[in-house]
Amino acid sequence: MNRKLFVLSGALSMSLVLIAGCSTKNYVRNQTTPLVDKTNELDDLTAKNTRDIRDADARAQQGIQSVQAKAAEADQKALAAGKSADEAQGLANQASNRVTSLANTVANLDNYRPVVETSVHFGFDKAALTSKARQALDELSQDIPNTKHYIIVLDGNTDSTGPADYNYQLSQRRASAVIQYLAEKYDVPAHKIYVIGLGKDKPVAPNSSTAGRAKNRRVDVRLMTNIAENQTASNGGPSGGTQ
């Protein structure tokens, strides 16, 4: 009887141990599972935050690069605009200087007298010198070596056909052809030549006829000398005075 009680008591003890062990495991599992789940959740949240930070940084870098590129482009445009403004100012200054020089020359033309004059004519809408035009310039140029303190004044002209702006340009091209011929063949320096492009503003004949228009397609060439200096030279010599 005592033996049976002992066995029963041992079995009961083992059962209690097993039950206690199972209860402990369940308790530990019940306690740790939320922690594991929370840890996993935190890991997922950390990974998401890391991805978000990386994406935000990438977008920020792209934004910075875009701003820097636009700033560099704006700087280049500003430099180009400044350069264009400087060039425009330079051209304006050159034009102003030419206008001033021409105004001074025109104002001083009263101090010059013509030595010889000629007119060279051109074909319709042409700016090339004809053989007859070159001959007329050759005859005028024979007096250049004997003329002191000379200038050559060119008036470029056209007929009334075509727009006014185009005719002004055409009259300039015709005068330029004369300048090139005199410079190349007779070494006339540029500072001795003064050009006025008059377009159709100074006709010598009516533009209502073919013959009249042909006369107006011309460059008037005047070889001039300074009156005051020549008078001084002629009156200051030993033979000066009235005879």
Secondary structure, 3 states (H helix, E strand, C coil): CHHHHHHHHHHHHHHHHHHHHHHHHHHHHHHHHHHHHHHHHHHHHHHHHHHHHHHHHHHHHHHHHHHHHHHHHHHHHHHHHHHHHHHHHHHHHHHHHHHHHHHHHHHHHHHEEEEEEEEEECCCCCCCCCHHHHHHHHHHHCCCCCCCCEEEEEEEECCCCCCHHHHHHHHHHHHHHHHHHHHHHHCCCHHHEEEEEEECCCCCCCCCCHHHHHHHCEEEEEEEEEHHHHHHHHHCCCCCCCC
